[in-house]
Amino acid sequence: MGKIIAIANQKGGVGKTTTSVNLAASLGVLEKKVLLIDADPQANASSGLGLDVESVEIGTYQILEHSHTPDEATVACSAPNVSVIPAHIDLVAIEIELVDKENREYMLKQALEPVKDKYDYILIDCAPSLGLLTLNALTAADSVVIPIQCEYFALEGLGKLLNTIKSVQKIHNPALDIEGLLLTMYDSRLRLSNQVVEEVQKHFNDMVFETVIQRNVKLSEAPSFGESIINYDATSKGATNYLHLAEEIIKKNSKVTS
């Protein structure tokens, strides 16, 4: 049975897509079968793995409206053992179109039911909002990874997201778990970065991943080549960080299932 993990934070620029793409690639390198779902109309996860988003005809939009199956929407990408359900800018319209539908929060969950067993991990790259798209992702997911940037405003909005997760647990998905808080864009030379790390670890203890994603130029460069950091530069700090994160997630989930 595959595990569905949403990568969510309503704040933009915290490393959601970077995490989705590189965690998927790292899990793939560690011989896990992975499906990455791009649930962000900006489609950066799709282009970040070398897909031409302009030519996407079947993607996340079509599986949300149930006009196509996930199998029909799935394409191969540059990362080994990773398949992608890509996004297109037309995904912007789905929030309006789902509003009047019955069980609108469950559209993604229902669509993924037939393919859940085909993968070890299904990752959902969420849009930077708490709208219907993200709500669908959280309702479909078994757990959520929350990237937190090591910056001054890092904790602002985190309370709001945690309240949304509580609401989803209460109303739509009682089994939803927090996989972990992931500290991103860490720079050990900055006092502020160290303060944010201390603050988050003090408040959330075991909820915080041991792995911290360091600020790394190669991580920023890789998407422009349509590659994950693993393909682009396997020796970089970014690649090492995301491989450690993948190992941490695999270890945590093998304990749960054993």
FIKOLZA-1660 file (N, C-alpha, C; in steps of 0.1 Angstrom, whole numbers, plus 5000, padded with zeros to 4 digits):
% residues 258
   i   px   py   pz ch aa at
   1 5009 4988 5000  A  M  N
   1 5000 5000 5000  A  M CA
   1 5009 5012 5000  A  M  C
   2 5007 5021 4990  A  G  N
   2 5015 5033 4989  A  G CA
   2 5011 5043 4999  A  G  C
   3 5021 5052 5003  A  K  N
   3 5018 5062 5013  A  K CA
   3 5017 5076 5005  A  K  C
   4 5006 5083 5007  A  I  N
   4 5004 5096 5001  A  I CA
   4 5008 5107 5010  A  I  C
   5 5018 5115 5005  A  I  N
   5 5023 5126 5013  A  I CA
   5 5021 5139 5006  A  I  C
   6 5014 5148 5012  A  A  N
   6 5012 5162 5007  A  A CA
   6 5023 5171 5012  A  A  C
   7 5028 5179 5003  A  I  N
   7 5039 5189 5007  A  I CA
   7 5032 5202 5007  A  I  C
   8 5029 5208 5018  A  A  N
   8 5021 5220 5019  A  A CA
   8 5025 5231 5028  A  A  C
   9 5023 5243 5024  A  N  N
   9 5024 5255 5032  A  N CA
   9 5018 5266 5024  A  N  C
  10 5009 5274 5030  A  Q  N
  10 5003 5284 5022  A  Q CA
  10 5012 5296 5019  A  Q  C
  11 5023 5297 5026  A  K  N
  11 5033 5307 5022  A  K CA
  11 5041 5303 5010  A  K  C
  12 5043 5312 5001  A  G  N
  12 5051 5309 4989  A  G CA
  12 5066 5310 4992  A  G  C
  13 5074 5304 4983  A  G  N
  13 5089 5306 4984  A  G CA
  13 5095 5299 4996  A  G  C
  14 5089 5289 5002  A  V  N
  14 5095 5282 5013  A  V CA
  14 5102 5269 5010  A  V  C
  15 5101 5265 4997  A  G  N
  15 5108 5253 4992  A  G CA
  15 5099 5241 4990  A  G  C
  16 5086 5243 4988  A  K  N
  16 5076 5232 4986  A  K CA
  16 5080 5224 4973  A  K  C
  17 5081 5232 4962  A  T  N
  17 5083 5225 4950  A  T CA
  17 5097 5219 4949  A  T  C
  18 5107 5226 4954  A  T  N
  18 5121 5221 4955  A  T CA
  18 5121 5208 4963  A  T  C
  19 5113 5208 4974  A  T  N
  19 5112 5195 4982  A  T CA
  19 5105 5184 4975  A  T  C
  20 5094 5188 4969  A  S  N
  20 5086 5177 4962  A  S CA
  20 5094 5170 4951  A  S  C
  21 5101 5178 4942  A  V  N
  21 5109 5173 4931  A  V CA
  21 5121 5165 4936  A  V  C
  22 5128 5170 4946  A  N  N
  22 5140 5164 4950  A  N CA
  22 5138 5153 4960  A  N  C
  23 5128 5153 4968  A  L  N
  23 5124 5142 4976  A  L CA
  23 5119 5130 4968  A  L  C
  24 5111 5133 4957  A  A  N
  24 5107 5123 4948  A  A CA
  24 5119 5116 4941  A  A  C
  25 5128 5124 4936  A  A  N
  25 5140 5119 4930  A  A CA
  25 5149 5111 4939  A  A  C
  26 5150 5115 4952  A  S  N
  26 5158 5108 4962  A  S CA
  26 5152 5095 4965  A  S  C
  27 5139 5095 4967  A  L  N
  27 5132 5082 4970  A  L CA
  27 5134 5072 4958  A  L  C
  28 5133 5078 4946  A  G  N
  28 5135 5070 4934  A  G CA
  28 5149 5064 4933  A  G  C
  29 5159 5071 4937  A  V  N
  29 5173 5067 4937  A  V CA
  29 5175 5055 4947  A  V  C
  30 5167 5057 4958  A  L  N
  30 5167 5046 4969  A  L CA
  30 5158 5035 4965  A  L  C
  31 5154 5034 4953  A  E  N
  31 5147 5022 4947  A  E CA
  31 5133 5021 4952  A  E  C
  32 5127 5033 4955  A  K  N
  32 5112 5033 4958  A  K CA
  32 5105 5038 4945  A  K  C
  33 5093 5032 4943  A  K  N
  33 5085 5036 4932  A  K CA
  33 5077 5048 4936  A  K  C
  34 5078 5059 4928  A  V  N
  34 5072 5072 4933  A  V CA
  34 5064 5078 4922  A  V  C
  35 5052 5084 4926  A  L  N
  35 5044 5092 4918  A  L CA
  35 5043 5106 4923  A  L  C
  36 5047 5116 4915  A  L  N
  36 5047 5130 4920  A  L CA
  36 5035 5136 4913  A  L  C
  37 5026 5142 4921  A  I  N
  37 5014 5149 4915  A  I CA
  37 5016 5164 4916  A  I  C
  38 5016 5171 4905  A  D  N
  38 5018 5185 4905  A  D CA
  38 5004 5192 4907  A  D  C
  39 5001 5197 4919  A  A  N
  39 4988 5203 4922  A  A CA
  39 4989 5218 4924  A  A  C
  40 4998 5224 4916  A  D  N
  40 5000 5238 4917  A  D CA
  40 4999 5243 4902  A  D  C
  41 4990 5253 4900  A  P  N
  41 4988 5258 4886  A  P CA
  41 5001 5264 4880  A  P  C
  42 5010 5268 4888  A  Q  N
  42 5023 5273 4883  A  Q CA
  42 5031 5262 4876  A  Q  C
  43 5028 5249 4879  A  A  N
  43 5034 5237 4873  A  A CA
  43 5049 5237 4873  A  A  C
  44 5055 5242 4884  A  N  N
  44 5069 5242 4885  A  N CA
  44 5075 5229 4888  A  N  C
  45 5068 5220 4895  A  A  N
  45 5073 5206 4897  A  A CA
  45 5074 5199 4884  A  A  C
  46 5064 5201 4875  A  S  N
  46 5064 5195 4862  A  S CA
  46 5076 5199 4853  A  S  C
  47 5078 5213 4852  A  S  N
  47 5089 5218 4844  A  S CA
  47 5102 5215 4851  A  S  C
  48 5103 5214 4864  A  G  N
  48 5115 5211 4871  A  G CA
  48 5120 5197 4869  A  G  C
  49 5111 5188 4864  A  L  N
  49 5116 5175 4860  A  L CA
  49 5116 5173 4845  A  L  C
  50 5117 5184 4838  A  G  N
  50 5120 5183 4823  A  G CA
  50 5107 5182 4815  A  G  C
  51 5095 5184 4820  A  L  N
  51 5083 5182 4812  A  L CA
  51 5079 5196 4806  A  L  C
  52 5074 5195 4793  A  D  N
  52 5070 5207 4787  A  D CA
  52 5055 5210 4791  A  D  C
  53 5053 5219 4800  A  V  N
  53 5040 5221 4806  A  V CA
  53 5030 5227 4796  A  V  C
  54 5035 5233 4785  A  E  N
  54 5026 5239 4775  A  E CA
  54 5019 5228 4767  A  E  C
  55 5025 5216 4766  A  S  N
  55 5019 5205 4758  A  S CA
  55 5012 5195 4766  A  S  C
  56 5009 5198 4779  A  V  N
  56 5002 5189 4788  A  V CA
  56 4987 5189 4784  A  V  C
  57 4982 5177 4780  A  E  N
  57 4968 5176 4776  A  E CA
  57 4960 5169 4787  A  E  C
  58 4966 5159 4794  A  I  N
  58 4960 5152 4805  A  I CA
  58 4969 5154 4817  A  I  C
  59 4963 5160 4828  A  G  N
  59 4971 5162 4840  A  G CA
  59 4962 5162 4852  A  G  C
  60 4967 5170 4862  A  T  N
  60 4960 5170 4875  A  T CA
  60 4945 5175 4873  A  T  C
  61 4944 5185 4865  A  Y  N
  61 4930 5191 4862  A  Y CA
  61 4920 5180 4858  A  Y  C
  62 4925 5171 4849  A  Q  N
  62 4916 5161 4843  A  Q CA
  62 4913 5150 4854  A  Q  C
  63 4923 5147 4862  A  I  N
  63 4920 5137 4872  A  I CA
  63 4911 5142 4883  A  I  C
  64 4912 5155 4886  A  L  N
  64 4903 5161 4896  A  L CA
  64 4889 5162 4891  A  L  C
  65 4887 5164 4878  A  E  N
  65 4873 5165 4873  A  E CA
  65 4868 5151 4869  A  E  C
  66 4876 5141 4871  A  H  N
  66 4873 5127 4869  A  H CA
  66 4870 5124 4854  A  H  C
  67 4876 5132 4845  A  S  N
  67 4874 5129 4830  A  S CA
  67 4884 5119 4825  A  S  C
  68 4896 5118 4833  A  H  N
  68 4906 5108 4829  A  H CA
  68 4911 5101 4842  A  H  C
  69 4917 5090 4841  A  T  N
  69 4922 5083 4852  A  T CA
  69 4937 5087 4855  A  T  C
  70 4942 5085 4867  A  P  N
  70 4956 5088 4870  A  P CA
  70 4966 5081 4860  A  P  C
  71 4962 5068 4857  A  D  N
  71 4971 5061 4847  A  D CA
  71 4972 5068 4834  A  D  C
  72 4961 5074 4829  A  E  N
  72 4961 5081 4816  A  E CA
  72 4969 5094 4817  A  E  C
  73 4969 5100 4829  A  A  N
  73 4976 5113 4831  A  A CA
  73 4991 5112 4834  A  A  C
  74 4995 5099 4838  A  T  N
  74 5009 5097 4843  A  T CA
  74 5019 5097 4831  A  T  C
  75 5030 5104 4833  A  V  N
  75 5041 5104 4823  A  V CA
  75 5054 5102 4830  A  V  C
  76 5064 5097 4822  A  A  N
  76 5078 5095 4827  A  A CA
  76 5085 5108 4828  A  A  C
  77 5096 5109 4836  A  C  N
  77 5103 5121 4837  A  C CA
  77 5118 5118 4837  A  C  C
  78 5127 5128 4840  A  S  N
  78 5141 5126 4840  A  S CA
  78 5146 5118 4852  A  S  C
  79 5138 5117 4862  A  A  N
  79 5143 5110 4875  A  A CA
  79 5139 5095 4875  A  A  C
  80 5149 5086 4878  A  P  N
  80 5146 5072 4878  A  P CA
  80 5136 5068 4888  A  P  C
  81 5127 5059 4884  A  N  N
  81 5116 5053 4893  A  N CA
  81 5106 5064 4897  A  N  C
  82 5106 5075 4890  A  V  N
  82 5096 5086 4893  A  V CA
  82 5087 5088 4881  A  V  C
  83 5074 5088 4884  A  S  N
  83 5064 5092 4874  A  S CA
  83 5057 5105 4878  A  S  C
  84 5052 5112 4869  A  V  N
  84 5046 5125 4872  A  V CA
  84 5032 5126 4866  A  V  C
  85 5023 5132 4874  A  I  N
  85 5010 5137 4869  A  I CA
  85 5012 5152 4868  A  I  C
  86 5014 5157 4856  A  P  N
  86 5018 5171 4855  A  P CA
  86 5006 5181 4856  A  P  C
  87 5009 5194 4858  A  A  N
  87 4999 5204 4859  A  A CA
  87 5001 5213 4847  A  A  C
  88 4990 5221 4845  A  H  N
  88 4990 5231 4834  A  H CA
  88 4983 5243 4840  A  H  C
  89 4984 5255 4834  A  I  N
  89 4978 5267 4840  A  I CA
  89 4963 5266 4841  A  I  C
  90 4957 5257 4833  A  D  N
  90 4942 5255 4834  A  D CA
  90 4938 5250 4847  A  D  C
  91 4947 5245 4856  A  L  N
  91 4944 5241 4869  A  L CA
  91 4938 5252 4878  A  L  C
  92 4941 5265 4874  A  V  N
  92 4936 5276 4881  A  V CA
  92 4920 5276 4882  A  V  C
  93 4914 5271 4871  A  A  N
  93 4900 5271 4870  A  A CA
  93 4893 5260 4878  A  A  C
  94 4900 5250 4883  A  I  N
  94 4894 5239 4890  A  I CA
  94 4887 5243 4903  A  I  C
  95 4893 5253 4910  A  E  N
  95 4887 5257 4923  A  E CA
  95 4872 5262 4920  A  E  C
  96 4870 5270 4909  A  I  N
  96 4857 5275 4906  A  I CA
  96 4848 5264 4902  A  I  C
  97 4853 5255 4894  A  E  N
  97 4845 5244 4888  A  E CA
  97 4841 5234 4899  A  E  C
  98 4849 5232 4909  A  L  N
  98 4846 5222 4920  A  L CA
  98 4836 5227 4930  A  L  C
  99 4834 5241 4931  A  V  N
  99 4826 5247 4941  A  V CA
  99 4812 5240 4943  A  V  C
 100 4805 5238 4932  A  D  N
 100 4792 5233 4932  A  D CA
 100 4791 5218 4933  A  D  C
 101 4802 5211 4932  A  K  N
 101 4802 5196 4931  A  K CA
 101 4800 5190 4945  A  K  C
 102 4793 5179 4945  A  E  N
 102 4791 5172 4958  A  E CA
 102 4804 5165 4961  A  E  C
 103 4808 5164 4974  A  N  N
 103 4820 5158 4978  A  N CA
 103 4832 5164 4971  A  N  C
 104 4832 5177 4970  A  R  N
 104 4843 5184 4962  A  R CA
 104 4856 5183 4969  A  R  C
 105 4857 5181 4982  A  E  N
 105 4870 5179 4989  A  E CA
 105 4876 5165 4987  A  E  C
 106 4868 5156 4981  A  Y  N
 106 4872 5142 4980  A  Y CA
 106 4876 5138 4966  A  Y  C
 107 4876 5147 4956  A  M  N
 107 4878 5144 4942  A  M CA
 107 4891 5137 4940  A  M  C
 108 4902 5143 4946  A  L  N
 108 4915 5137 4944  A  L CA
 108 4916 5123 4951  A  L  C
 109 4911 5123 4963  A  K  N
 109 4911 5110 4971  A  K CA
 109 4905 5099 4963  A  K  C
 110 4893 5102 4957  A  Q  N
 110 4886 5091 4949  A  Q CA
 110 4894 5088 4937  A  Q  C
 111 4900 5098 4930  A  A  N
 111 4907 5095 4918  A  A CA
 111 4920 5086 4921  A  A  C
 112 4926 5088 4932  A  L  N
 112 4939 5081 4935  A  L CA
 112 4936 5067 4941  A  L  C
 113 4924 5064 4945  A  E  N
 113 4922 5051 4951  A  E CA
 113 4926 5039 4942  A  E  C
 114 4924 5039 4929  A  P  N
 114 4928 5027 4921  A  P CA
 114 4943 5025 4919  A  P  C
 115 4951 5036 4921  A  V  N
 115 4965 5035 4918  A  V CA
 115 4974 5035 4931  A  V  C
 116 4968 5037 4943  A  K  N
 116 4975 5038 4955  A  K CA
 116 4985 5026 4957  A  K  C
 117 4981 5014 4953  A  D  N
 117 4989 5002 4956  A  D CA
 117 5000 5001 4946  A  D  C
 118 5001 5009 4935  A  K  N
 118 5011 5007 4925  A  K CA
 118 5024 5014 4929  A  K  C
 119 5024 5022 4939  A  Y  N
 119 5036 5030 4942  A  Y CA
 119 5039 5029 4957  A  Y  C
 120 5052 5031 4960  A  D  N
 120 5056 5031 4974  A  D CA
 120 5052 5044 4981  A  D  C
 121 5054 5055 4973  A  Y  N
 121 5051 5069 4978  A  Y CA
 121 5044 5077 4967  A  Y  C
 122 5034 5084 4970  A  I  N
 122 5027 5094 4961  A  I CA
 122 5029 5107 4968  A  I  C
 123 5036 5116 4962  A  L  N
 123 5039 5130 4967  A  L CA
 123 5030 5140 4960  A  L  C
 124 5024 5149 4967  A  I  N
 124 5016 5159 4961  A  I CA
 124 5022 5173 4964  A  I  C
 125 5026 5180 4953  A  D  N
 125 5031 5193 4955  A  D CA
 125 5020 5203 4955  A  D  C
 126 5017 5209 4966  A  C  N
 126 5005 5218 4968  A  C CA
 126 5008 5232 4964  A  C  C
 127 4997 5239 4960  A  A  N
 127 4998 5253 4957  A  A CA
 127 5000 5261 4969  A  A  C
 128 5006 5273 4968  A  P  N
 128 5008 5282 4980  A  P CA
 128 4995 5289 4984  A  P  C
 129 4985 5281 4988  A  S  N
 129 4972 5287 4993  A  S CA
 129 4965 5276 5001  A  S  C
 130 4954 5280 5008  A  L  N
 130 4947 5270 5015  A  L CA
 130 4933 5268 5009  A  L  C
 131 4933 5269 4995  A  G  N
 131 4920 5267 4988  A  G CA
 131 4916 5253 4986  A  G  C
 132 4907 5251 4977  A  L  N
 132 4901 5237 4974  A  L CA
 132 4912 5227 4969  A  L  C
 133 4922 5232 4961  A  L  N
 133 4932 5223 4956  A  L CA
 133 4940 5217 4968  A  L  C
 134 4944 5226 4977  A  T  N
 134 4952 5221 4989  A  T CA
 134 4943 5212 4998  A  T  C
 135 4931 5216 4999  A  L  N
 135 4921 5209 5007  A  L CA
 135 4919 5194 5002  A  L  C
 136 4919 5193 4988  A  N  N
 136 4918 5180 4982  A  N CA
 136 4930 5172 4985  A  N  C
 137 4942 5179 4984  A  A  N
 137 4955 5172 4987  A  A CA
 137 4955 5166 5001  A  A  C
 138 4951 5175 5011  A  L  N
 138 4951 5171 5025  A  L CA
 138 4941 5160 5028  A  L  C
 139 4930 5160 5021  A  T  N
 139 4920 5150 5023  A  T CA
 139 4924 5137 5017  A  T  C
 140 4932 5137 5006  A  A  N
 140 4937 5125 5000  A  A CA
 140 4949 5119 5007  A  A  C
 141 4956 5127 5014  A  A  N
 141 4969 5123 5019  A  A CA
 141 4969 5115 5032  A  A  C
 142 4979 5107 5034  A  D  N
 142 4981 5100 5047  A  D CA
 142 4988 5109 5057  A  D  C
 143 4997 5118 5051  A  S  N
 143 5005 5127 5060  A  S CA
 143 5009 5139 5052  A  S  C
 144 5014 5149 5059  A  V  N
 144 5018 5161 5053  A  V CA
 144 5032 5165 5058  A  V  C
 145 5041 5169 5048  A  V  N
 145 5054 5175 5051  A  V CA
 145 5052 5190 5050  A  V  C
 146 5056 5198 5060  A  I  N
 146 5055 5212 5060  A  I CA
 146 5069 5219 5059  A  I  C
 147 5073 5224 5047  A  P  N
 147 5086 5231 5047  A  P CA
 147 5085 5245 5053  A  P  C
 148 5095 5248 5061  A  I  N
 148 5096 5261 5068  A  I CA
 148 5109 5267 5065  A  I  C
 149 5108 5279 5059  A  Q  N
 149 5121 5286 5056  A  Q CA
 149 5127 5292 5068  A  Q  C
 150 5140 5291 5069  A  C  N
 150 5148 5296 5081  A  C CA
 150 5149 5311 5080  A  C  C
 151 5138 5318 5080  A  E  N
 151 5138 5333 5079  A  E CA
 151 5129 5339 5089  A  E  C
 152 5129 5352 5090  A  Y  N
 152 5122 5359 5101  A  Y CA
 152 5107 5356 5102  A  Y  C
 153 5100 5355 5090  A  F  N
 153 5086 5353 5090  A  F CA
 153 5082 5338 5089  A  F  C
 154 5092 5329 5092  A  A  N
 154 5090 5315 5091  A  A CA
 154 5077 5310 5098  A  A  C
 155 5076 5314 5111  A  L  N
 155 5065 5308 5119  A  L CA
 155 5052 5316 5117  A  L  C
 156 5052 5327 5110  A  E  N
 156 5040 5334 5107  A  E CA
 156 5032 5326 5097  A  E  C
 157 5020 5323 5100  A  G  N
 157 5011 5315 5091  A  G CA
 157 5012 5300 5094  A  G  C
 158 5022 5296 5102  A  L  N
 158 5023 5282 5105  A  L CA
 158 5011 5277 5114  A  L  C
 159 5007 5286 5123  A  G  N
 159 4995 5284 5131  A  G CA
 159 4983 5282 5123  A  G  C
 160 4981 5290 5113  A  K  N
 160 4969 5290 5104  A  K CA
 160 4969 5276 5097  A  K  C
 161 4981 5272 5092  A  L  N
 161 4982 5259 5085  A  L CA
 161 4979 5248 5094  A  L  C
 162 4984 5248 5106  A  L  N
 162 4981 5237 5116  A  L CA
 162 4967 5237 5119  A  L  C
 163 4960 5248 5120  A  N  N
 163 4945 5249 5123  A  N CA
 163 4938 5243 5111  A  N  C
 164 4942 5245 5099  A  T  N
 164 4936 5240 5087  A  T CA
 164 4937 5224 5087  A  T  C
 165 4949 5220 5091  A  I  N
 165 4952 5205 5092  A  I CA
 165 4942 5199 5102  A  I  C
 166 4941 5206 5114  A  K  N
 166 4932 5201 5124  A  K CA
 166 4917 5200 5119  A  K  C
 167 4913 5210 5111  A  S  N
 167 4899 5210 5106  A  S CA
 167 4898 5199 5096  A  S  C
 168 4908 5196 5088  A  V  N
 168 4907 5185 5078  A  V CA
 168 4906 5172 5086  A  V  C
 169 4914 5171 5096  A  Q  N
 169 4914 5158 5105  A  Q CA
 169 4900 5156 5111  A  Q  C
 170 4894 5167 5115  A  K  N
 170 4881 5167 5122  A  K CA
 170 4870 5163 5112  A  K  C
 171 4870 5170 5100  A  I  N
 171 4859 5169 5091  A  I CA
 171 4861 5158 5080  A  I  C
 172 4872 5159 5073  A  H  N
 172 4874 5151 5061  A  H CA
 172 4883 5139 5062  A  H  C
 173 4894 5140 5070  A  N  N
 173 4904 5129 5070  A  N CA
 173 4910 5127 5084  A  N  C
 174 4903 5120 5093  A  P  N
 174 4908 5118 5106  A  P CA
 174 4921 5111 5107  A  P  C
 175 4925 5104 5097  A  A  N
 175 4938 5097 5097  A  A CA
 175 4950 5105 5093  A  A  C
 176 4948 5118 5089  A  L  N
 176 4959 5126 5084  A  L CA
 176 4969 5129 5095  A  L  C
 177 4981 5127 5092  A  D  N
 177 4992 5128 5102  A  D CA
 177 5002 5139 5097  A  D  C
 178 5009 5144 5106  A  I  N
 178 5020 5153 5102  A  I CA
 178 5033 5145 5101  A  I  C
 179 5038 5144 5089  A  E  N
 179 5050 5136 5086  A  E CA
 179 5062 5143 5093  A  E  C
 180 5062 5156 5092  A  G  N
 180 5072 5164 5098  A  G CA
 180 5073 5178 5093  A  G  C
 181 5080 5187 5101  A  L  N
 181 5083 5200 5097  A  L CA
 181 5097 5200 5092  A  L  C
 182 5099 5206 5080  A  L  N
 182 5112 5205 5073  A  L CA
 182 5118 5219 5072  A  L  C
 183 5129 5221 5079  A  L  N
 183 5135 5234 5078  A  L CA
 183 5143 5235 5066  A  L  C
 184 5141 5246 5058  A  T  N
 184 5147 5248 5045  A  T CA
 184 5155 5261 5044  A  T  C
 185 5164 5262 5034  A  M  N
 185 5171 5274 5031  A  M CA
 185 5179 5279 5044  A  M  C
 186 5185 5269 5050  A  Y  N
 186 5193 5271 5062  A  Y CA
 186 5207 5276 5059  A  Y  C
 187 5211 5287 5065  A  D  N
 187 5225 5292 5063  A  D CA
 187 5232 5293 5077  A  D  C
 188 5241 5284 5080  A  S  N
 188 5247 5283 5093  A  S CA
 188 5255 5296 5097  A  S  C
 189 5258 5304 5087  A  R  N
 189 5265 5316 5090  A  R CA
 189 5256 5327 5096  A  R  C
 190 5243 5326 5094  A  L  N
 190 5234 5336 5098  A  L CA
 190 5228 5333 5112  A  L  C
 191 5229 5342 5121  A  R  N
 191 5224 5341 5134  A  R CA
 191 5209 5338 5134  A  R  C
 192 5202 5345 5124  A  L  N
 192 5188 5344 5123  A  L CA
 192 5184 5330 5120  A  L  C
 193 5191 5324 5110  A  S  N
 193 5188 5310 5106  A  S CA
 193 5189 5300 5118  A  S  C
 194 5199 5302 5126  A  N  N
 194 5201 5294 5138  A  N CA
 194 5190 5296 5148  A  N  C
 195 5186 5309 5150  A  Q  N
 195 5175 5312 5159  A  Q CA
 195 5162 5305 5155  A  Q  C
 196 5159 5305 5142  A  V  N
 196 5147 5299 5137  A  V CA
 196 5147 5284 5139  A  V  C
 197 5159 5278 5137  A  V  N
 197 5160 5263 5139  A  V CA
 197 5158 5260 5154  A  V  C
 198 5164 5268 5163  A  E  N
 198 5162 5265 5177  A  E CA
 198 5148 5267 5181  A  E  C
 199 5141 5278 5176  A  E  N
 199 5128 5281 5180  A  E CA
 199 5118 5270 5175  A  E  C
 200 5119 5266 5163  A  V  N
 200 5111 5255 5158  A  V CA
 200 5113 5242 5165  A  V  C
 201 5125 5238 5167  A  Q  N
 201 5128 5226 5175  A  Q CA
 201 5123 5226 5189  A  Q  C
 202 5124 5238 5195  A  K  N
 202 5120 5239 5209  A  K CA
 202 5104 5238 5210  A  K  C
 203 5097 5244 5201  A  H  N
 203 5083 5244 5201  A  H CA
 203 5077 5231 5196  A  H  C
 204 5083 5224 5186  A  F  N
 204 5077 5213 5180  A  F CA
 204 5084 5199 5182  A  F  C
 205 5095 5200 5188  A  N  N
 205 5103 5187 5192  A  N CA
 205 5103 5177 5181  A  N  C
 206 5097 5165 5184  A  D  N
 206 5097 5154 5175  A  D CA
 206 5091 5156 5162  A  D  C
 207 5083 5166 5161  A  M  N
 207 5076 5169 5148  A  M CA
 207 5086 5174 5137  A  M  C
 208 5098 5178 5142  A  V  N
 208 5107 5184 5132  A  V CA
 208 5117 5173 5127  A  V  C
 209 5119 5173 5114  A  F  N
 209 5128 5164 5108  A  F CA
 209 5142 5167 5113  A  F  C
 210 5150 5156 5115  A  E  N
 210 5164 5158 5118  A  E CA
 210 5172 5165 5107  A  E  C
 211 5168 5161 5094  A  T  N
 211 5174 5167 5083  A  T CA
 211 5171 5182 5081  A  T  C
 212 5180 5190 5079  A  V  N
 212 5178 5204 5076  A  V CA
 212 5183 5207 5062  A  V  C
 213 5175 5213 5053  A  I  N
 213 5180 5216 5039  A  I CA
 213 5187 5229 5039  A  I  C
 214 5200 5228 5036  A  Q  N
 214 5209 5240 5036  A  Q CA
 214 5207 5248 5023  A  Q  C
 215 5209 5261 5024  A  R  N
 215 5209 5270 5012  A  R CA
 215 5220 5265 5003  A  R  C
 216 5216 5263 4990  A  N  N
 216 5226 5257 4981  A  N CA
 216 5223 5262 4966  A  N  C
 217 5233 5268 4960  A  V  N
 217 5231 5274 4947  A  V CA
 217 5227 5263 4937  A  V  C
 218 5232 5251 4938  A  K  N
 218 5229 5241 4928  A  K CA
 218 5214 5237 4929  A  K  C
 219 5208 5238 4941  A  L  N
 219 5194 5235 4942  A  L CA
 219 5186 5245 4934  A  L  C
 220 5190 5258 4933  A  S  N
 220 5183 5268 4925  A  S CA
 220 5186 5266 4910  A  S  C
 221 5197 5261 4907  A  E  N
 221 5201 5260 4893  A  E CA
 221 5194 5248 4886  A  E  C
 222 5193 5237 4893  A  A  N
 222 5188 5224 4888  A  A CA
 222 5175 5225 4880  A  A  C
 223 5164 5232 4885  A  P  N
 223 5151 5233 4878  A  P CA
 223 5153 5239 4864  A  P  C
 224 5162 5248 4862  A  S  N
 224 5163 5255 4849  A  S CA
 224 5169 5245 4838  A  S  C
 225 5174 5234 4843  A  F  N
 225 5179 5223 4834  A  F CA
 225 5169 5212 4833  A  F  C
 226 5157 5213 4840  A  G  N
 226 5147 5203 4840  A  G CA
 226 5151 5190 4847  A  G  C
 227 5160 5192 4857  A  E  N
 227 5165 5180 4864  A  E CA
 227 5164 5182 4879  A  E  C
 228 5163 5171 4886  A  S  N
 228 5164 5171 4901  A  S CA
 228 5178 5174 4905  A  S  C
 229 5180 5177 4917  A  I  N
 229 5194 5179 4922  A  I CA
 229 5202 5166 4921  A  I  C
 230 5196 5155 4922  A  I  N
 230 5203 5142 4922  A  I CA
 230 5209 5140 4908  A  I  C
 231 5201 5143 4897  A  N  N
 231 5206 5142 4884  A  N CA
 231 5216 5153 4880  A  N  C
 232 5213 5165 4886  A  Y  N
 232 5221 5177 4882  A  Y CA
 232 5235 5177 4889  A  Y  C
 233 5235 5175 4902  A  D  N
 233 5248 5174 4909  A  D CA
 233 5247 5166 4921  A  D  C
 234 5249 5153 4920  A  A  N
 234 5247 5143 4930  A  A CA
 234 5257 5145 4942  A  A  C
 235 5268 5153 4940  A  T  N
 235 5278 5155 4951  A  T CA
 235 5275 5168 4959  A  T  C
 236 5265 5176 4955  A  S  N
 236 5262 5188 4961  A  S CA
 236 5256 5186 4975  A  S  C
 237 5256 5197 4983  A  K  N
 237 5250 5197 4996  A  K CA
 237 5235 5194 4995  A  K  C
 238 5229 5200 4985  A  G  N
 238 5215 5199 4983  A  G CA
 238 5211 5184 4981  A  G  C
 239 5219 5177 4973  A  A  N
 239 5216 5163 4970  A  A CA
 239 5217 5155 4982  A  A  C
 240 5228 5157 4990  A  T  N
 240 5231 5150 5003  A  T CA
 240 5219 5152 5012  A  T  C
 241 5215 5165 5014  A  N  N
 241 5204 5168 5023  A  N CA
 241 5191 5161 5019  A  N  C
 242 5187 5161 5006  A  Y  N
 242 5175 5154 5002  A  Y CA
 242 5175 5139 5003  A  Y  C
 243 5187 5134 5001  A  L  N
 243 5189 5119 5002  A  L CA
 243 5187 5115 5017  A  L  C
 244 5193 5124 5026  A  H  N
 244 5191 5121 5040  A  H CA
 244 5176 5122 5044  A  H  C
 245 5169 5132 5039  A  L  N
 245 5155 5133 5042  A  L CA
 245 5147 5121 5037  A  L  C
 246 5150 5116 5025  A  A  N
 246 5144 5104 5020  A  A CA
 246 5146 5092 5029  A  A  C
 247 5159 5091 5033  A  E  N
 247 5162 5080 5042  A  E CA
 247 5155 5081 5055  A  E  C
 248 5153 5093 5060  A  E  N
 248 5146 5095 5073  A  E CA
 248 5131 5091 5072  A  E  C
 249 5125 5095 5060  A  I  N
 249 5111 5092 5058  A  I CA
 249 5109 5077 5056  A  I  C
 250 5118 5070 5049  A  I  N
 250 5117 5056 5047  A  I CA
 250 5119 5048 5061  A  I  C
 251 5129 5053 5069  A  K  N
 251 5131 5047 5082  A  K CA
 251 5119 5049 5091  A  K  C
 252 5114 5061 5091  A  K  N
 252 5102 5064 5100  A  K CA
 252 5090 5055 5096  A  K  C
 253 5088 5053 5083  A  N  N
 253 5076 5046 5078  A  N CA
 253 5078 5031 5079  A  N  C
 254 5091 5026 5079  A  S  N
 254 5093 5012 5081  A  S CA
 254 5091 5008 5095  A  S  C
 255 5093 5017 5104  A  K  N
 255 5090 5015 5119  A  K CA
 255 5075 5013 5121  A  K  C
 256 5068 5022 5114  A  V  N
 256 5053 5022 5116  A  V CA
 256 5047 5009 5110  A  V  C
 257 5052 5004 5099  A  T  N
 257 5046 4993 5093  A  T CA
 257 5051 4979 5099  A  T  C
 258 5063 4980 5105  A  S  N
 258 5068 4967 5111  A  S CA
 258 5061 4963 5124  A  S  C
% end
